[in-house]
Amino acid sequence: MADDSAVLDALRDAILRGEFVAGQRLVEIDLCERFCSSRFAVRAAIPVLASEGLVDVQRHRGARVRAISIEEAIEITEVRQLLEGLTAARAAERATPADIADLREIITQLRHAAGSGELVRYSEADARLHALVRRIAAHETAASIIERLRAQMARQAFMLSLVPGRQAMSLAQDEAIVDAIEARDAPAAERAMRRHVASVIESLRSDSQADLAAAVP
């Protein structure tokens, strides 16, 4: 039988991968069967996921996968823009030659994934790049907040990666971030990161406008 931490990780991953749709009720007995766990382990996982913004818990109605509107997604990304700009600037000030080599290796992986059209591989490598920038920055408070916000946006981020031309734009932006970090240019690194996140906001706004247009008869 899976322990508490394993159940938490498995349920979190399933939500982030979209195996549970937004608004779907999380039925305790079904989760126990799916993850071969005790009810106690499932009950312990729910409030943790609620604190991460992935689950809504309503009294007498149980837990559901949290639905995030486009408007809220934009607000979340605006906050991330500020914090990720900060971490990029800090990374430029603190990066070692080994850190730069690791960043360059991920850029190579991104190029290969983009060139071969491997969307999932590209998305995973992009997440590793940004996680490495945060690790180099060593700003624990910013990293913690960003991670919580990123988790809430995981499904939207994957859908954005499917937009035609998005990978080429993202790759160029990631390269600019790494170039600035390697040059130890903190202001340039912050600007490059903020431009990168700003493009996500623009994509979200475009989606919102497209949804509105589709709703008009």
MDTraj code that builds the backbone (N, CA, C; nanometers):
import mdtraj as md
import numpy as np

residues = "MET ALA ASP ASP SER ALA VAL LEU ASP ALA LEU ARG ASP ALA ILE LEU ARG GLY GLU PHE VAL ALA GLY GLN ARG LEU VAL GLU ILE ASP LEU CYS GLU ARG PHE CYS SER SER ARG PHE ALA VAL ARG ALA ALA ILE PRO VAL LEU ALA SER GLU GLY LEU VAL ASP VAL GLN ARG HIS ARG GLY ALA ARG VAL ARG ALA ILE SER ILE GLU GLU ALA ILE GLU ILE THR GLU VAL ARG GLN LEU LEU GLU GLY LEU THR ALA ALA ARG ALA ALA GLU ARG ALA THR PRO ALA ASP ILE ALA ASP LEU ARG GLU ILE ILE THR GLN LEU ARG HIS ALA ALA GLY SER GLY GLU LEU VAL ARG TYR SER GLU ALA ASP ALA ARG LEU HIS ALA LEU VAL ARG ARG ILE ALA ALA HIS GLU THR ALA ALA SER ILE ILE GLU ARG LEU ARG ALA GLN MET ALA ARG GLN ALA PHE MET LEU SER LEU VAL PRO GLY ARG GLN ALA MET SER LEU ALA GLN ASP GLU ALA ILE VAL ASP ALA ILE GLU ALA ARG ASP ALA PRO ALA ALA GLU ARG ALA MET ARG ARG HIS VAL ALA SER VAL ILE GLU SER LEU ARG SER ASP SER GLN ALA ASP LEU ALA ALA ALA VAL PRO".split()
xyz = np.array([
    [0.0848, -0.1195, 0.0000],
    [0.0000, 0.0000, 0.0000],
    [0.0884, 0.1245, 0.0000],
    [0.0520, 0.2244, -0.0857],
    [0.1335, 0.3447, -0.0992],
    [0.1279, 0.4289, 0.0278],
    [0.2427, 0.4915, 0.0610],
    [0.2435, 0.5755, 0.1803],
    [0.1896, 0.7149, 0.1469],
    [0.1785, 0.7992, 0.2509],
    [0.1138, 0.9293, 0.2343],
    [0.1824, 1.0155, 0.1291],
    [0.3147, 1.0230, 0.1334],
    [0.3869, 1.1105, 0.0407],
    [0.3744, 1.0605, -0.1033],
    [0.3730, 0.9286, -0.1210],
    [0.3600, 0.8721, -0.2550],
    [0.2222, 0.9027, -0.3134],
    [0.1189, 0.8939, -0.2303],
    [-0.0170, 0.9244, -0.2754],
    [-0.0282, 1.0717, -0.3120],
    [0.0271, 1.1573, -0.2282],
    [0.0258, 1.3013, -0.2564],
    [0.0929, 1.3307, -0.3899],
    [0.2114, 1.2749, -0.4110],
    [0.2856, 1.3001, -0.5350],
    [0.2106, 1.2457, -0.6562],
    [0.1537, 1.1265, -0.6421],
    [0.0833, 1.0637, -0.7547],
    [-0.0419, 1.1418, -0.7915],
    [-0.1169, 1.1858, -0.6906],
    [-0.2387, 1.2612, -0.7179],
    [-0.2055, 1.3976, -0.7772],
    [-0.1026, 1.4621, -0.7241],
    [-0.0602, 1.5920, -0.7791],
    [-0.0211, 1.5769, -0.9256],
    [0.0608, 1.4758, -0.9563],
    [0.1050, 1.4549, -1.0940],
    [-0.0125, 1.4270, -1.1869],
    [-0.1092, 1.3493, -1.1389],
    [-0.2258, 1.3170, -1.2224],
    [-0.3061, 1.4421, -1.2538],
    [-0.3206, 1.5309, -1.1568],
    [-0.3930, 1.6563, -1.1800],
    [-0.3170, 1.7440, -1.2783],
    [-0.1862, 1.7560, -1.2599],
    [-0.1050, 1.8415, -1.3470],
    [-0.1006, 1.7893, -1.4900],
    [-0.1085, 1.6571, -1.5066],
    [-0.1082, 1.5987, -1.6411],
    [-0.2454, 1.6070, -1.7074],
    [-0.3454, 1.6531, -1.6339],
    [-0.4782, 1.6643, -1.6918],
    [-0.5596, 1.5375, -1.6884],
    [-0.5181, 1.4394, -1.6068],
    [-0.5935, 1.3146, -1.5969],
    [-0.7251, 1.3344, -1.5215],
    [-0.7316, 1.4421, -1.4436],
    [-0.8561, 1.4855, -1.3817],
    [-0.8881, 1.6233, -1.4401],
    [-1.0085, 1.6407, -1.4912],
    [-1.0421, 1.7669, -1.5561],
    [-1.0833, 1.8704, -1.4518],
    [-1.0725, 1.9977, -1.4899],
    [-1.1119, 2.1063, -1.3999],
    [-1.2574, 2.0891, -1.3588],
    [-1.2828, 2.0987, -1.2295],
    [-1.4176, 2.0830, -1.1771],
    [-1.4552, 1.9410, -1.1413],
    [-1.3711, 1.8446, -1.1778],
    [-1.4044, 1.7049, -1.1491],
    [-1.3967, 1.6758, -0.9997],
    [-1.4966, 1.6052, -0.9499],
    [-1.4995, 1.5692, -0.8086],
    [-1.3995, 1.4579, -0.7820],
    [-1.3259, 1.4710, -0.6731],
    [-1.2285, 1.3704, -0.6324],
    [-1.2952, 1.2790, -0.5299],
    [-1.3351, 1.1627, -0.5760],
    [-1.4081, 1.0685, -0.4916],
    [-1.3092, 0.9840, -0.4132],
    [-1.3223, 0.9873, -0.2831],
    [-1.2235, 0.9245, -0.1952],
    [-1.2025, 0.7767, -0.2250],
    [-1.3103, 0.7018, -0.2368],
    [-1.2964, 0.5572, -0.2565],
    [-1.2313, 0.5265, -0.3920],
    [-1.2635, 0.6082, -0.4931],
    [-1.2021, 0.5878, -0.6251],
    [-1.0517, 0.6157, -0.6208],
    [-1.0135, 0.7195, -0.5474],
    [-0.8715, 0.7517, -0.5356],
    [-0.7969, 0.6426, -0.4603],
    [-0.8596, 0.5863, -0.3587],
    [-0.7963, 0.4770, -0.2832],
    [-0.7673, 0.3585, -0.3748],
    [-0.8646, 0.3259, -0.4593],
    [-0.8459, 0.2136, -0.5515],
    [-0.7401, 0.2451, -0.6555],
    [-0.7455, 0.3665, -0.7086],
    [-0.6506, 0.4035, -0.8151],
    [-0.5071, 0.4023, -0.7668],
    [-0.4835, 0.4554, -0.6466],
    [-0.3470, 0.4685, -0.5971],
    [-0.3087, 0.3614, -0.4945],
    [-0.3957, 0.2617, -0.4790],
    [-0.3688, 0.1514, -0.3845],
    [-0.3297, 0.2073, -0.2474],
    [-0.4139, 0.2933, -0.1962],
    [-0.3800, 0.3628, -0.0725],
    [-0.4935, 0.3533, 0.0283],
    [-0.4640, 0.3952, 0.1492],
    [-0.5646, 0.4019, 0.2540],
    [-0.6436, 0.5318, 0.2413],
    [-0.7601, 0.5367, 0.3036],
    [-0.8392, 0.6594, 0.3053],
    [-0.7642, 0.7697, 0.3799],
    [-0.6888, 0.7301, 0.4802],
    [-0.6132, 0.8291, 0.5567],
    [-0.5139, 0.9019, 0.4668],
    [-0.4456, 0.8269, 0.3788],
    [-0.3465, 0.8880, 0.2897],
    [-0.4125, 0.9845, 0.1922],
    [-0.5297, 0.9457, 0.1391],
    [-0.6017, 1.0335, 0.0471],
    [-0.6492, 1.1583, 0.1202],
    [-0.7046, 1.1398, 0.2402],
    [-0.7528, 1.2545, 0.3172],
    [-0.6397, 1.3496, 0.3538],
    [-0.5210, 1.2951, 0.3765],
    [-0.4060, 1.3799, 0.4096],
    [-0.3580, 1.4584, 0.2881],
    [-0.3750, 1.4013, 0.1687],
    [-0.3262, 1.4668, 0.0470],
    [-0.4129, 1.5855, 0.0058],
    [-0.5436, 1.5760, 0.0269],
    [-0.6359, 1.6777, -0.0229],
    [-0.6057, 1.8180, 0.0297],
    [-0.5907, 1.8382, 0.1618],
    [-0.5630, 1.9748, 0.2090],
    [-0.4290, 2.0303, 0.1603],
    [-0.3320, 1.9424, 0.1388],
    [-0.2035, 1.9887, 0.0853],
    [-0.2234, 2.0419, -0.0564],
    [-0.2968, 1.9674, -0.1386],
    [-0.3229, 2.0106, -0.2757],
    [-0.4103, 2.1354, -0.2785],
    [-0.4985, 2.1479, -0.1807],
    [-0.5797, 2.2697, -0.1709],
    [-0.4904, 2.3900, -0.1407],
    [-0.3909, 2.3706, -0.0529],
    [-0.2997, 2.4805, -0.0187],
    [-0.2130, 2.5193, -0.1376],
    [-0.1928, 2.4262, -0.2315],
    [-0.1140, 2.4534, -0.3513],
    [-0.1988, 2.5146, -0.4629],
    [-0.3296, 2.5258, -0.4387],
    [-0.4172, 2.5852, -0.5383],
    [-0.4639, 2.4903, -0.6460],
    [-0.4460, 2.3599, -0.6249],
    [-0.4861, 2.2623, -0.7261],
    [-0.6246, 2.2044, -0.7005],
    [-0.6724, 2.2147, -0.5778],
    [-0.7989, 2.1524, -0.5388],
    [-0.8826, 2.2525, -0.4604],
    [-1.0120, 2.2496, -0.4846],
    [-1.1078, 2.3259, -0.4042],
    [-1.1802, 2.2296, -0.3109],
    [-1.1918, 2.2662, -0.1846],
    [-1.2632, 2.1836, -0.0882],
    [-1.3822, 2.2635, -0.0361],
    [-1.5028, 2.2068, -0.0527],
    [-1.6240, 2.2731, -0.0066],
    [-1.6924, 2.1855, 0.0976],
    [-1.7338, 2.2477, 0.2039],
    [-1.7977, 2.1743, 0.3130],
    [-1.9226, 2.1027, 0.2619],
    [-1.9321, 1.9757, 0.2968],
    [-2.0445, 1.8883, 0.2613],
    [-2.0501, 1.8558, 0.1120],
    [-1.9566, 1.9077, 0.0338],
    [-1.9587, 1.8805, -0.1111],
    [-1.8295, 1.8144, -0.1583],
    [-1.7327, 1.8019, -0.0694],
    [-1.6106, 1.7320, -0.1037],
    [-1.5095, 1.8168, -0.1793],
    [-1.4149, 1.7481, -0.2407],
    [-1.3047, 1.8150, -0.3103],
    [-1.3203, 1.8014, -0.4613],
    [-1.2820, 1.9080, -0.5312],
    [-1.2850, 1.9074, -0.6775],
    [-1.1555, 1.9685, -0.7306],
    [-1.1187, 1.9276, -0.8504],
    [-1.0031, 1.9884, -0.9158],
    [-1.0364, 2.1345, -0.9434],
    [-0.9491, 2.2221, -0.9031],
    [-0.9764, 2.3651, -0.9131],
    [-0.9736, 2.4125, -1.0578],
    [-1.0764, 2.4870, -1.0953],
    [-1.0828, 2.5470, -1.2287],
    [-1.0291, 2.6893, -1.2203],
    [-0.9396, 2.7246, -1.3121],
    [-0.8802, 2.8584, -1.3144],
    [-0.9258, 2.9293, -1.4407],
    [-0.9872, 3.0444, -1.4245],
    [-1.0341, 3.1216, -1.5393],
    [-0.9151, 3.1865, -1.6107],
    [-0.9388, 3.2312, -1.7335],
    [-0.8347, 3.3016, -1.8075],
    [-0.7915, 3.4273, -1.7324],
    [-0.8889, 3.4971, -1.6741],
    [-0.8569, 3.6202, -1.6007],
    [-0.7643, 3.5914, -1.4829],
    [-0.7945, 3.4837, -1.4094],
    [-0.7087, 3.4487, -1.2963],
    [-0.5723, 3.4017, -1.3449],
    [-0.5703, 3.3270, -1.4549],
    [-0.4430, 3.2804, -1.5102],
    [-0.3539, 3.3980, -1.5481],
    [-0.4148, 3.5030, -1.6036],
    [-0.3378, 3.6223, -1.6390],
    [-0.2815, 3.6884, -1.5132],
    [-0.3642, 3.7001, -1.4098],
    [-0.3167, 3.7607, -1.2851],
    [-0.2018, 3.6803, -1.2246],
    [-0.2150, 3.5485, -1.2243],
    [-0.1084, 3.4626, -1.1716],
    [0.0209, 3.4855, -1.2496],
    [0.0091, 3.4938, -1.3816],
    [0.1277, 3.5090, -1.4653],
    [0.1900, 3.6463, -1.4485],
    [0.1088, 3.7480, -1.4224],
    [0.1637, 3.8816, -1.3960],
    [0.2495, 3.8825, -1.2691],
    [0.2058, 3.8092, -1.1679],
    [0.2855, 3.7991, -1.0453],
    [0.4148, 3.7223, -1.0739],
    [0.4023, 3.6139, -1.1502],
    [0.5217, 3.5366, -1.1867],
    [0.6213, 3.6221, -1.2646],
    [0.5714, 3.7121, -1.3485],
    [0.6608, 3.7955, -1.4285],
    [0.7557, 3.8751, -1.3393],
    [0.7019, 3.9308, -1.2328],
    [0.7845, 4.0086, -1.1412],
    [0.8862, 3.9204, -1.0691],
    [0.8392, 3.8087, -1.0169],
    [0.9264, 3.7227, -0.9374],
    [1.0310, 3.6517, -1.0228],
    [0.9911, 3.6077, -1.1412],
    [1.0884, 3.5387, -1.2267],
    [1.1907, 3.6356, -1.2826],
    [1.1508, 3.7613, -1.3023],
    [1.2490, 3.8624, -1.3404],
    [1.3538, 3.8798, -1.2314],
    [1.3071, 3.8810, -1.1072],
    [1.3985, 3.8916, -0.9924],
    [1.4960, 3.7749, -0.9883],
    [1.4443, 3.6536, -1.0060],
    [1.5332, 3.5369, -0.9970],
    [1.6330, 3.5331, -1.1128],
    [1.5918, 3.5791, -1.2299],
    [1.6860, 3.5818, -1.3427],
    [1.8000, 3.6799, -1.3147],
    [1.7659, 3.7959, -1.2585],
    [1.8693, 3.8939, -1.2243],
    [1.9651, 3.8374, -1.1212],
    [1.9108, 3.7705, -1.0203],
    [1.9959, 3.7104, -0.9168],
    [2.0824, 3.6003, -0.9756],
    [2.0267, 3.5234, -1.0670],
    [2.1042, 3.4161, -1.1292],
    [2.2230, 3.4724, -1.2058],
    [2.2034, 3.5865, -1.2717],
    [2.3130, 3.6488, -1.3461],
    [2.4255, 3.6916, -1.2522],
    [2.3910, 3.7274, -1.1318],
    [2.4913, 3.7705, -1.0347],
    [2.5624, 3.6528, -0.9691],
    [2.5002, 3.5350, -0.9659],
    [2.5520, 3.4240, -0.8874],
    [2.6006, 3.3041, -0.9690],
    [2.5710, 3.3007, -1.0977],
    [2.5990, 3.1815, -1.1776],
    [2.7487, 3.1500, -1.1852],
    [2.7803, 3.0231, -1.1687],
    [2.9177, 2.9749, -1.1830],
    [2.9371, 2.9220, -1.3252],
    [3.0611, 2.8990, -1.3679],
    [3.0821, 2.8380, -1.5000],
    [3.0088, 2.7047, -1.5155],
    [3.0030, 2.6273, -1.4087],
    [2.9301, 2.4993, -1.4154],
    [2.7806, 2.5238, -1.4361],
    [2.7266, 2.6266, -1.3705],
    [2.5855, 2.6604, -1.3888],
    [2.5583, 2.6993, -1.5341],
    [2.6477, 2.7802, -1.5899],
    [2.6308, 2.8236, -1.7291],
    [2.6324, 2.7027, -1.8223],
    [2.7223, 2.6096, -1.7961],
    [2.7297, 2.4893, -1.8790],
    [2.5997, 2.4102, -1.8714],
    [2.5423, 2.4021, -1.7529],
    [2.4158, 2.3298, -1.7364],
    [2.3026, 2.4004, -1.8113],
    [2.3000, 2.5324, -1.8039],
    [2.1988, 2.6076, -1.8771],
    [2.2131, 2.5880, -2.0277],
    [2.3364, 2.5905, -2.0757],
    [2.3606, 2.5718, -2.2189],
    [2.3203, 2.4316, -2.2647],
    [2.3409, 2.3335, -2.1786],
    [2.3020, 2.1967, -2.2123],
    [2.1506, 2.1870, -2.2294],
    [2.0760, 2.2547, -2.1440],
    [1.9305, 2.2511, -2.1569],
    [1.8862, 2.3265, -2.2826],
    [1.9536, 2.4350, -2.3153],
    [1.9221, 2.5060, -2.4398],
    [1.9402, 2.4119, -2.5594],
    [2.0458, 2.3324, -2.5581],
    [2.0680, 2.2348, -2.6648],
    [1.9532, 2.1351, -2.6715],
    [1.9090, 2.0884, -2.5540],
    [1.7956, 1.9959, -2.5506],
    [1.6688, 2.0609, -2.6064],
    [1.6485, 2.1882, -2.5744],
    [1.5321, 2.2600, -2.6259],
    [1.5380, 2.2706, -2.7785],
    [1.6553, 2.2997, -2.8321],
    [1.6687, 2.3097, -2.9776],
    [1.6347, 2.1776, -3.0447],
    [1.6864, 2.0689, -2.9889],
    [1.6602, 1.9370, -3.0477],
    [1.5115, 1.9030, -3.0408],
    [1.4498, 1.9306, -2.9255],
    [1.3080, 1.8994, -2.9092],
    [1.2229, 1.9832, -3.0036],
    [1.2575, 2.1125, -3.0171],
    [1.1822, 2.1998, -3.1074],
    [1.1997, 2.1550, -3.2523],
    [1.3233, 2.1176, -3.2872],
    [1.3507, 2.0760, -3.4241],
    [1.2790, 1.9493, -3.4640],
    [1.2569, 1.8604, -3.3682],
    [1.1906, 1.7329, -3.3976],
    [1.0420, 1.7352, -3.3631],
    [0.9939, 1.8507, -3.3188],
    [0.8516, 1.8625, -3.2895],
    [0.8044, 1.7830, -3.1691],
    [0.8934, 1.7573, -3.0737],
    [0.8575, 1.6801, -2.9547],
    [0.8057, 1.7758, -2.8471],
    [0.6739, 1.7932, -2.8442],
    [0.6141, 1.8956, -2.7589],
    [0.6327, 1.8668, -2.6105],
    [0.6107, 1.7427, -2.5714],
    [0.6227, 1.7079, -2.4297],
    [0.7679, 1.7211, -2.3847],
    [0.8595, 1.6714, -2.4671],
    [1.0018, 1.6820, -2.4334],
    [1.0438, 1.8281, -2.4229],
    [0.9936, 1.9116, -2.5135],
    [1.0268, 2.0536, -2.5092],
    [0.9740, 2.1160, -2.3807],
    [0.8486, 2.0872, -2.3478],
    [0.7870, 2.1447, -2.2278],
    [0.8631, 2.1044, -2.1021],
    [0.9051, 1.9795, -2.0961],
    [0.9801, 1.9319, -1.9793],
    [1.1163, 2.0001, -1.9692],
    [1.1848, 2.0159, -2.0830],
    [1.3158, 2.0816, -2.0818],
    [1.3024, 2.2295, -2.0442],
    [1.1972, 2.2939, -2.0926],
    [1.1748, 2.4341, -2.0585],
    [1.1520, 2.4500, -1.9079],
    [1.0754, 2.3575, -1.8498],
    [1.0526, 2.3622, -1.7043],
    [1.1841, 2.3428, -1.6286],
    [1.2707, 2.2541, -1.6787],
    [1.4012, 2.2324, -1.6135],
    [1.4874, 2.3579, -1.6211],
    [1.4821, 2.4269, -1.7346],
    [1.5628, 2.5491, -1.7497],
    [1.5219, 2.6526, -1.6456],
    [1.3931, 2.6755, -1.6335],
    [1.3462, 2.7772, -1.5395],
    [1.3698, 2.7347, -1.3947],
    [1.3589, 2.6054, -1.3677],
    [1.3888, 2.5562, -1.2324],
    [1.5362, 2.5768, -1.2001],
    [1.6225, 2.5582, -1.2997],
    [1.7660, 2.5777, -1.2773],
    [1.7976, 2.7245, -1.2525],
    [1.7328, 2.8141, -1.3264],
    [1.7532, 2.9577, -1.3021],
    [1.7157, 2.9918, -1.1581],
    [1.6040, 2.9351, -1.1112],
    [1.5632, 2.9613, -0.9727],
    [1.6629, 2.9031, -0.8733],
    [1.7153, 2.7856, -0.9038],
    [1.8125, 2.7242, -0.8123],
    [1.9398, 2.8087, -0.8057],
    [1.9866, 2.8559, -0.9187],
    [2.1071, 2.9388, -0.9222],
    [2.0840, 3.0686, -0.8440],
    [1.9639, 3.1249, -0.8588],
    [1.9323, 3.2511, -0.7903],
    [1.9343, 3.2356, -0.6391],
    [1.8967, 3.1178, -0.5906],
    [1.8990, 3.0875, -0.4461],
    [1.8169, 3.1890, -0.3661],
    [1.7011, 3.2240, -0.4209],
    [1.6072, 3.3108, -0.3487],
    [1.4890, 3.2219, -0.3091],
    [1.4955, 3.1679, -0.1884],
    [1.4013, 3.0645, -0.1481],
    [1.2568, 3.1138, -0.1445],
    [1.2367, 3.2364, -0.0989],
    [1.0998, 3.2889, -0.0903],
    [1.0382, 3.3027, -0.2294],
    [1.1118, 3.3645, -0.3213],
    [1.0613, 3.3791, -0.4579],
    [1.0385, 3.2442, -0.5222],
    [1.1322, 3.1514, -0.5039],
    [1.1198, 3.0195, -0.5653],
    [0.9967, 2.9454, -0.5144],
    [0.9712, 2.9557, -0.3850],
    [0.8558, 2.8881, -0.3268],
    [0.7249, 2.9421, -0.3837],
    [0.7152, 3.0737, -0.3937],
    [0.5925, 3.1341, -0.4472],
    [0.5755, 3.0998, -0.5950],
    [0.6845, 3.1088, -0.6709],
    [0.6782, 3.0768, -0.8133],
    [0.6330, 2.9328, -0.8339],
    [0.6851, 2.8411, -0.7540],
    [0.6500, 2.7009, -0.7706],
    [0.5015, 2.6772, -0.7460],
    [0.4471, 2.7431, -0.6458],
    [0.3039, 2.7296, -0.6195],
    [0.2215, 2.7867, -0.7352],
    [0.2621, 2.9026, -0.7852],
    [0.1904, 2.9629, -0.8970],
    [0.2058, 2.8794, -1.0237],
    [0.3254, 2.8262, -1.0445],
    [0.3501, 2.7435, -1.1633],
    [0.2640, 2.6185, -1.1620],
    [0.2483, 2.5573, -1.0455],
    [0.1669, 2.4371, -1.0349],
    [0.0229, 2.4645, -1.0748],
    [-0.0295, 2.5807, -1.0348],
    [-0.1668, 2.6144, -1.0689],
    [-0.1846, 2.6347, -1.2188],
    [-0.0757, 2.6719, -1.2872],
    [-0.0821, 2.7040, -1.4298],
    [-0.0316, 2.5915, -1.5185],
    [-0.0041, 2.4749, -1.4613],
    [0.0616, 2.3686, -1.5386],
    [-0.0189, 2.3271, -1.6609],
    [-0.1501, 2.3112, -1.6447],
    [-0.2315, 2.2679, -1.7587],
    [-0.2345, 2.3749, -1.8671],
    [-0.2496, 2.5029, -1.8260],
    [-0.2507, 2.6107, -1.9250],
    [-0.1169, 2.6220, -1.9965],
    [-0.0081, 2.6021, -1.9219],
    [0.1255, 2.6118, -1.9821],
    [0.1444, 2.5060, -2.0901],
    [0.0948, 2.3853, -2.0637],
    [0.1091, 2.2797, -2.1641],
    [0.0269, 2.3126, -2.2880],
    [-0.0956, 2.3629, -2.2704],
    [-0.1787, 2.3974, -2.3847],
    [-0.1149, 2.5092, -2.4667],
    [-0.0513, 2.6048, -2.3996],
    [0.0159, 2.7120, -2.4723],
    [0.1313, 2.6587, -2.5561],
    [0.1962, 2.5535, -2.5057],
    [0.3090, 2.4969, -2.5799],
    [0.2647, 2.4361, -2.7131],
    [0.1343, 2.4097, -2.7279],
    [0.0820, 2.3511, -2.8506],
    [0.0471, 2.4554, -2.9561],
    [0.0495, 2.5841, -2.9180],
    [0.0141, 2.6909, -3.0112],
    [0.1198, 2.6997, -3.1216],
    [0.0783, 2.7004, -3.2495],
    [0.1761, 2.7072, -3.3587],
    [0.2687, 2.8272, -3.3444],
    [0.3990, 2.8034, -3.3588],
    [0.4986, 2.9082, -3.3496],
    [0.5434, 2.9399, -3.2083],
    [0.4754, 2.8838, -3.1087],
    [0.5071, 2.9162, -2.9699],
    [0.6471, 2.8668, -2.9322],
    [0.6850, 2.7469, -2.9772],
    [0.8151, 2.6928, -2.9389],
    [0.9292, 2.7778, -2.9926],
    [0.9190, 2.8212, -3.1183],
    [1.0267, 2.9025, -3.1765],
    [1.0426, 3.0324, -3.0995],
    [0.9306, 3.0948, -3.0636],
    [0.9359, 3.2189, -2.9862],
    [0.9951, 3.1935, -2.8482],
    [0.9489, 3.0877, -2.7823],
    [0.9958, 3.0554, -2.6482],
    [1.1449, 3.0237, -2.6475],
    [1.1907, 2.9499, -2.7478],
    [1.3320, 2.9139, -2.7547],
    [1.4195, 3.0381, -2.7678],
    [1.3820, 3.1303, -2.8550],
    [1.4592, 3.2534, -2.8718],
    [1.4635, 3.3327, -2.7410],
    [1.3519, 3.3342, -2.6698],
    [1.3465, 3.4071, -2.5425],
    [1.4326, 3.3391, -2.4370],
    [1.4278, 3.2061, -2.4307],
    [1.5114, 3.1331, -2.3348],
    [1.6595, 3.1548, -2.3643],
    [1.6953, 3.1562, -2.4910],
    [1.8353, 3.1802, -2.5271],
    [1.8792, 3.3195, -2.4832],
    [1.7913, 3.4183, -2.4971],
    [1.8252, 3.5548, -2.4538],
    [1.8466, 3.5603, -2.3027],
    [1.7663, 3.4866, -2.2282],
    [1.7820, 3.4815, -2.0831],
    [1.9176, 3.4223, -2.0466],
    [1.9519, 3.3099, -2.1087],
    [2.0787, 3.2434, -2.0782],
    [2.1966, 3.3286, -2.1232],
    [2.1852, 3.3941, -2.2381],
    [2.2922, 3.4838, -2.2840],
    [2.3195, 3.5927, -2.1795],
    [2.2132, 3.6514, -2.1252],
    [2.2304, 3.7592, -2.0272],
    [2.2894, 3.7071, -1.8969],
    [2.2472, 3.5879, -1.8554],
    [2.3035, 3.5294, -1.7332],
    [2.4516, 3.4997, -1.7526],
    [2.4858, 3.4460, -1.8691],
    [2.6269, 3.4159, -1.8965],
    [2.7103, 3.5439, -1.9004],
    [2.6522, 3.6528, -1.9477],
    [2.7229, 3.7816, -1.9545],
    [2.7285, 3.8509, -1.8188],
    [2.6660, 3.7909, -1.7181],
    [2.6583, 3.8479, -1.5826],
    [2.5884, 3.9846, -1.5841],
    [2.4936, 3.9980, -1.6766],
    [2.4205, 4.1246, -1.6924],
    [2.2834, 4.1093, -1.6266],
    [2.2761, 4.1449, -1.4990],
    [2.1533, 4.1242, -1.4227],
    [2.0340, 4.2016, -1.4808],
    [2.0479, 4.3316, -1.5145],
    [1.9325, 4.4035, -1.5719],
    [1.8837, 4.3394, -1.7022],
    [1.9779, 4.2958, -1.7874],
    [1.9389, 4.2338, -1.9137],
    [1.8692, 4.0997, -1.8893],
    [1.9173, 4.0242, -1.7908],
    [1.8542, 3.8960, -1.7585],
    [1.7116, 3.9172, -1.7093],
    [1.6932, 4.0194, -1.6256],
    [1.5583, 4.0491, -1.5762],
    [1.4665, 4.0905, -1.6909],
    [1.5160, 4.1753, -1.7793],
    [1.4337, 4.2195, -1.8934],
    [1.3976, 4.1023, -1.9832],
    [1.4951, 4.0157, -2.0094],
    [1.4699, 3.9014, -2.0974],
    [1.3663, 3.8072, -2.0366],
    [1.3775, 3.7835, -1.9064],
    [1.2804, 3.6958, -1.8409],
    [1.1415, 3.7588, -1.8412],
    [1.1356, 3.8880, -1.8149],
    [1.0050, 3.9533, -1.8112],
    [0.9409, 3.9558, -1.9498],
    [1.0221, 3.9716, -2.0547],
    [0.9676, 3.9643, -2.1906],
    [0.9122, 3.8248, -2.2185],
    [0.9846, 3.7248, -2.1709],
    [0.9429, 3.5864, -2.1908],
    [0.8067, 3.5616, -2.1249],
    [0.7918, 3.6031, -2.0012],
    [0.6657, 3.5802, -1.9306],
    [0.5558, 3.6693, -1.9879],
    [0.5927, 3.7879, -2.0349],
    [0.4942, 3.8770, -2.0973],
    [0.4320, 3.8126, -2.2201],
    [0.5094, 3.7343, -2.2927],
    [0.4555, 3.6670, -2.4117],
    [0.3520, 3.5619, -2.3727],
    [0.3686, 3.5024, -2.2550],
    [0.2677, 3.4083, -2.2052],
    [0.1386, 3.4831, -2.1743],
    [0.1513, 3.6001, -2.1116],
    [0.0334, 3.6819, -2.0808],
    [-0.0397, 3.7190, -2.2091],
    [0.0356, 3.7572, -2.3118],
    [-0.0270, 3.7941, -2.4391],
    [-0.1001, 3.6751, -2.5001],
    [-0.0422, 3.5564, -2.4896],
    [-0.1083, 3.4364, -2.5423],
    [-0.2375, 3.4085, -2.4670],
    [-0.2339, 3.4251, -2.3354],
    [-0.3546, 3.4040, -2.2551],
    [-0.4625, 3.5053, -2.2933],
    [-0.4222, 3.6299, -2.3128],
    [-0.5194, 3.7319, -2.3518],
    [-0.5774, 3.7012, -2.4892],
    [-0.4948, 3.6518, -2.5792],
    [-0.5434, 3.6150, -2.7128],
    [-0.6458, 3.5031, -2.7033],
    [-0.6185, 3.4050, -2.6155],
    [-0.7140, 3.2964, -2.5951],
    [-0.8457, 3.3500, -2.5412],
    [-0.8358, 3.4451, -2.4476],
    [-0.9563, 3.5030, -2.3884],
    [-1.0384, 3.5754, -2.4943],
    [-0.9722, 3.6507, -2.5815],
    [-1.0428, 3.7238, -2.6863],
    [-1.1035, 3.6279, -2.7875],
    [-1.0328, 3.5172, -2.8158],
    [-1.0859, 3.4179, -2.9091],
    [-1.2105, 3.3510, -2.8530],
    [-1.2071, 3.3201, -2.7228],
    [-1.3238, 3.2590, -2.6578],
    [-1.4422, 3.3547, -2.6602],
    [-1.4163, 3.4829, -2.6375],
    [-1.5234, 3.5822, -2.6380],
    [-1.5838, 3.5947, -2.7782],
    [-1.4975, 3.5971, -2.8790],
    [-1.5465, 3.6088, -3.0162],
    [-1.6306, 3.4877, -3.0559],
    [-1.5874, 3.3694, -3.0093],
    [-1.6608, 3.2465, -3.0424],
    [-1.7981, 3.2451, -2.9756],
    [-1.8098, 3.3156, -2.8637],
    [-1.9360, 3.3151, -2.7895],
    [-2.0372, 3.4135, -2.8494],
    [-1.9900, 3.5050, -2.9339],
    [-2.0798, 3.6048, -2.9928],
    [-2.1454, 3.5455, -3.1178],
    [-2.2782, 3.5413, -3.1233],
    [-2.3460, 3.4823, -3.2398],
    [-2.3302, 3.5683, -3.3644],
])
top = md.Topology()
chain = top.add_chain()
for i, resn in enumerate(residues, 1):
    res = top.add_residue(resn, chain, resSeq=i)
    for name in ("N", "CA", "C"):
        top.add_atom(name, md.element.get_by_symbol(name[0]), res)
traj = md.Trajectory(xyz[None], top)
